[in-house]
Amino acid sequence: MEPRAFLSDVPWDGLSPLERPQLFHVLAETPCPYLPDRRERKVMTEIWGPGANKAYSRLSRAGFRRSHNFAYRPACSGCAACVPIRVVASAFEPSRSMTRVMRANQDLIVVEGPAEASEEQYRVFDRYIRSRHGDGDMARMTYLDYRSMIEESRLDTRLEAFRDRSGRMVALCLVDWLEDGPSAVYSFFDPTWANRSLGTYMVLWLIEEARRRGLDHVYLGYWIAESRKMAYKARFRPVEGLGPEGWQRLTT
């Protein structure tokens, strides 16, 4: 699909022309980070202005994601493996294994705060990256890099900190709170707590919190059926994927 086709799908209703992003750029192709022997290409725009949260909410419904102050969406030639995905929060029913995860973590306390970085967060982040992605680019992130990832946002971005009863931080989720639900930007946890399935628990918590706030969806980024790292996102059913016919419930 050509990049300009994505832009016709953005639901701009209710936004004045001045509230909409003015320029979209198509980036050069680079190696795909998820599938071997494939190339990726992105269409990107800057998020800015007093209506940034409203504008990005509309872009999210058209399959865009955020990195720092930019919204992007894959626009790869001959490949549509990246499927934007969102959980239907109002109809969600946890599986038995998810119920066990919720029960195992009911002792954790969630504290919501502003998107401001701290040394405590970075220590947990660094341990997580080194244990899970030690051979990737993120393993080279300094505290300043981490701070940029957390704090560069013009949206209603919050940090959801998960702490044990002693107050120790065990997991963190960076979240954009959009018009129709939260968008999980990035989450990580202390690897010594890996047996708690905290990655799954943070998604379950977001679903419950979206329902509590009367919001419809939880955006989880892109699902790639051929990528084991991305496959887990389809487990939170009912879940919808964005394709040529719009948002449709996934059955696989």
C-alpha positions in Angstrom: 0.0 0.0 0.0 1.3 3.5 -0.9 2.0 5.8 2.1 -0.6 8.3 1.0 -3.3 5.7 1.2 -2.9 5.6 5.0 -3.6 9.3 5.3 -7.1 8.9 3.7 -7.9 6.5 6.6 -7.3 9.1 9.4 -10.6 10.1 11.0 -10.1 13.9 11.0 -13.7 14.7 11.9 -14.0 17.4 14.6 -10.5 18.7 14.0 -9.7 22.0 12.2 -7.1 22.0 9.5 -4.7 23.8 11.9 -5.0 21.0 14.5 -4.0 18.4 12.0 -0.3 17.5 11.2 0.8 19.4 8.2 3.6 17.4 6.8 4.1 13.6 6.4 7.5 12.2 5.3 8.3 8.8 3.8 11.6 7.5 5.2 14.2 5.5 3.3 14.1 1.8 3.5 16.1 0.0 6.2 16.5 -3.7 7.2 13.4 -5.0 9.0 14.0 -5.5 12.7 11.5 -8.3 13.0 11.6 -10.4 9.9 14.8 -11.6 8.2 15.5 -10.7 4.6 12.8 -8.0 4.5 13.0 -4.2 4.3 10.9 -1.7 6.2 9.7 1.8 5.2 7.8 4.3 7.4 5.6 7.3 6.9 6.1 9.8 9.7 4.9 13.1 11.0 5.6 15.4 14.0 3.2 15.6 16.9 2.8 19.2 18.0 0.5 22.0 19.0 -2.3 22.5 21.6 -4.4 19.8 19.9 -1.6 17.2 19.9 -3.4 14.6 22.0 -6.6 14.9 19.9 -4.7 14.7 16.6 -2.6 11.7 17.7 -5.7 9.9 19.0 -7.0 10.1 15.4 -3.7 8.9 14.0 -3.7 6.0 16.4 -7.1 4.9 15.0 -5.4 4.8 11.6 -2.6 2.5 12.8 0.1 5.0 13.8 2.4 4.7 16.8 4.5 7.2 18.7 8.2 7.5 19.2 9.3 10.7 21.1 7.4 13.5 19.4 6.8 11.7 16.1 4.0 9.5 14.9 4.8 6.8 12.4 3.3 3.8 10.5 4.9 1.1 8.4 4.5 1.7 4.7 6.6 -1.2 3.4 6.7 -2.2 -0.3 5.1 -5.6 -0.8 4.7 -6.4 2.9 1.8 -6.0 5.3 3.0 -8.2 8.1 2.7 -5.4 10.8 -0.9 -5.3 11.8 -2.0 -2.4 14.2 -3.8 -4.1 17.1 -6.1 -3.1 19.9 -8.0 -4.9 22.7 -11.7 -4.4 22.9 -11.7 -3.5 26.6 -15.4 -3.5 27.2 -15.8 -7.1 25.9 -12.5 -8.6 27.3 -12.6 -11.8 29.2 -9.4 -13.2 30.7 -8.3 -16.7 30.0 -7.6 -19.1 32.9 -3.9 -18.4 32.7 -4.5 -14.7 32.7 -6.8 -15.0 35.8 -3.9 -16.8 37.5 -1.5 -13.9 36.5 -3.9 -11.4 38.0 -4.3 -13.3 41.2 -0.5 -13.7 41.5 0.1 -10.0 41.3 -2.8 -8.6 43.3 -0.4 -7.6 46.0 1.2 -5.0 43.8 0.4 -1.3 44.2 0.1 0.8 41.0 1.2 4.5 41.3 0.4 6.8 38.3 2.7 9.7 37.8 4.0 12.2 35.2 6.3 11.1 32.4 9.5 12.0 34.3 12.6 9.8 34.3 14.5 8.8 37.5 17.6 6.9 38.3 15.4 4.2 40.0 13.5 3.6 36.8 16.7 3.5 34.8 18.2 0.8 37.0 15.1 -1.4 36.4 15.1 -0.6 32.7 18.9 -1.4 32.4 18.5 -4.8 34.1 15.5 -5.6 31.9 17.2 -4.7 28.6 20.4 -6.5 29.5 18.5 -9.7 30.3 16.1 -9.6 27.4 17.7 -7.5 24.6 21.4 -7.5 25.4 22.4 -7.8 21.8 20.1 -5.0 20.5 20.5 -1.2 20.1 18.6 -0.5 23.3 21.4 -2.2 25.3 23.5 0.9 24.6 21.0 3.4 25.9 22.4 5.7 28.5 20.4 7.5 31.2 20.0 10.5 29.0 18.7 8.3 26.2 16.2 6.7 28.6 15.2 10.2 29.8 14.5 11.3 26.3 12.3 8.2 25.6 10.3 8.9 28.7 10.0 12.7 28.7 9.8 13.7 25.0 6.0 13.7 24.6 3.4 16.4 23.8 0.6 14.1 24.8 -1.2 13.1 27.9 1.6 10.6 28.8 1.8 9.0 32.2 4.0 6.5 33.9 2.3 3.6 35.7 4.7 2.3 38.3 4.1 -1.2 39.8 5.5 -1.6 43.3 5.6 -4.3 45.9 4.4 -3.7 49.5 7.8 -2.5 50.6 7.7 0.3 47.9 10.2 -1.3 45.6 9.6 -0.7 41.9 9.2 -4.0 40.0 7.7 -2.8 36.7 6.9 0.3 34.8 4.6 1.1 31.8 4.8 4.3 29.7 1.3 5.1 28.5 -0.3 7.6 26.2 -3.9 8.2 27.4 -5.9 8.9 24.2 -9.5 9.8 23.5 -10.7 6.2 23.2 -8.2 4.4 25.5 -4.6 3.9 26.6 -1.8 3.3 24.1 1.1 1.3 25.7 4.3 2.9 24.5 6.8 0.8 26.3 6.9 -1.5 29.4 9.6 -3.3 31.3 10.1 -5.1 34.6 12.8 -6.3 37.0 13.9 -9.7 35.5 14.2 -11.2 39.0 10.4 -11.1 39.0 10.1 -12.9 35.7 8.0 -15.7 37.2 5.2 -13.2 37.9 4.5 -12.7 34.1 4.6 -8.9 34.7 4.4 -8.1 31.0 1.1 -9.8 30.7 -0.1 -8.3 34.0 0.6 -4.8 32.9 -1.6 -5.3 29.8 -4.3 -6.8 32.0 -4.1 -3.8 34.3 -4.4 -1.4 31.4 -7.5 -3.2 30.2 -9.2 -3.0 33.6 -8.2 0.6 34.0 -9.6 1.5 30.6 -12.9 -0.1 31.6 -12.9 1.7 34.9 -12.5 5.0 33.0 -15.1 4.1 30.4 -12.7 3.9 27.5 -13.2 1.4 24.7 -9.8 0.2 23.6 -6.2 -0.6 24.6 -3.7 -0.1 21.8 -0.8 -2.5 21.8 1.2 -1.5 18.7 1.8 -3.9 15.9 1.2 -7.6 15.8 3.3 -9.7 13.5 2.1 -13.3 13.1 5.5 -14.5 12.0 7.4 -12.9 15.0 7.4 -14.8 18.3 8.2 -11.6 20.1 4.9 -10.1 18.8 2.7 -13.1 18.9 1.5 -12.6 22.5 -0.5 -9.5 21.6 -3.3 -11.6 20.0 -4.0 -13.5 23.2 -6.0 -10.6 24.8 -9.3 -11.4 23.2 -11.4 -10.0 21.7 -8.7 -8.1 19.8 -9.0 -6.1 16.6 -6.5 -5.7 13.8 -6.5 -2.9 11.3 -6.6 -3.9 7.7 -8.0 -2.8 4.3 -11.6 -3.2 5.6 -10.9 -1.2 8.8 -10.8 -2.6 12.3 -11.8 -6.3 12.3 -11.7 -8.9 15.1 -8.8 -11.3 14.8 -9.8 -15.0 14.8 -6.3 -16.5 14.8 
